[in-house]
Amino acid sequence: MYSIGIPELVLILVIALVVFGPGKLPEIGKAVGKSLREFRSASTEDNTKTIDAKNEDEKKDKK
């Protein structure tokens, strides 16, 4: 399996700097961070709902 190391990460960041420029990079970073945070929150919420539904089904089966 391929993993990204430090040299590859530096190359990606340099290319991003050339393409987007230094003024846009903070905005792009904020947008990516916000998207990851929302995705993680939605994923956790969905996982919690699934576990709650499973527990309710188990309680109904016991009765």
C-alpha positions as CSV (number, residue, x, y, z in Angstrom):
1,M,0.0,0.0,0.0
2,Y,1.3,3.4,-0.9
3,S,1.7,6.0,1.9
4,I,2.5,9.7,1.6
5,G,5.8,10.6,3.2
6,I,7.4,14.0,4.0
7,P,9.0,14.5,0.5
8,E,5.7,13.9,-1.3
9,L,3.8,16.1,1.2
10,V,6.3,19.0,0.6
11,L,5.9,18.5,-3.2
12,I,2.1,18.7,-2.9
13,L,2.3,21.8,-0.8
14,V,4.7,23.5,-3.2
15,I,2.5,22.8,-6.2
16,A,-0.5,24.1,-4.2
17,L,1.4,27.3,-3.4
18,V,2.3,27.8,-7.1
19,V,-1.2,27.0,-8.4
20,F,-3.3,28.9,-5.8
21,G,-0.8,31.5,-4.5
22,P,0.0,32.5,-0.9
23,G,-3.2,34.5,-0.5
24,K,-5.6,31.7,-1.2
25,L,-3.9,28.9,0.8
26,P,-5.3,30.0,4.2
27,E,-8.8,30.1,2.8
28,I,-8.4,26.7,1.3
29,G,-7.0,25.3,4.6
30,K,-9.9,26.7,6.5
31,A,-12.4,25.2,4.1
32,V,-10.7,21.8,4.2
33,G,-10.6,21.8,8.0
34,K,-14.2,22.8,8.2
35,S,-15.2,20.1,5.8
36,L,-13.3,17.4,7.7
37,R,-14.8,18.6,11.0
38,E,-18.3,18.4,9.6
39,F,-17.7,15.0,8.1
40,R,-16.3,13.6,11.4
41,S,-19.2,15.1,13.3
42,A,-21.8,13.6,10.8
43,S,-20.0,10.2,10.9
44,T,-20.0,10.1,14.7
45,E,-23.7,11.1,14.8
46,D,-24.6,8.4,12.3
47,N,-22.6,5.8,14.2
48,T,-24.4,6.8,17.5
49,K,-27.8,6.5,15.8
50,T,-26.9,3.0,14.5
51,I,-25.8,1.8,17.9
52,D,-28.9,3.3,19.6
53,A,-31.2,1.6,17.1
54,K,-29.4,-1.8,17.6
55,N,-29.7,-1.5,21.4
56,E,-33.5,-0.7,21.0
57,D,-33.9,-3.8,18.8
58,E,-32.1,-5.9,21.4
59,K,-34.4,-4.6,24.2
60,K,-37.5,-5.5,22.1
61,D,-36.2,-9.0,21.5
62,K,-35.7,-9.6,25.2
63,K,-39.3,-8.8,26.0
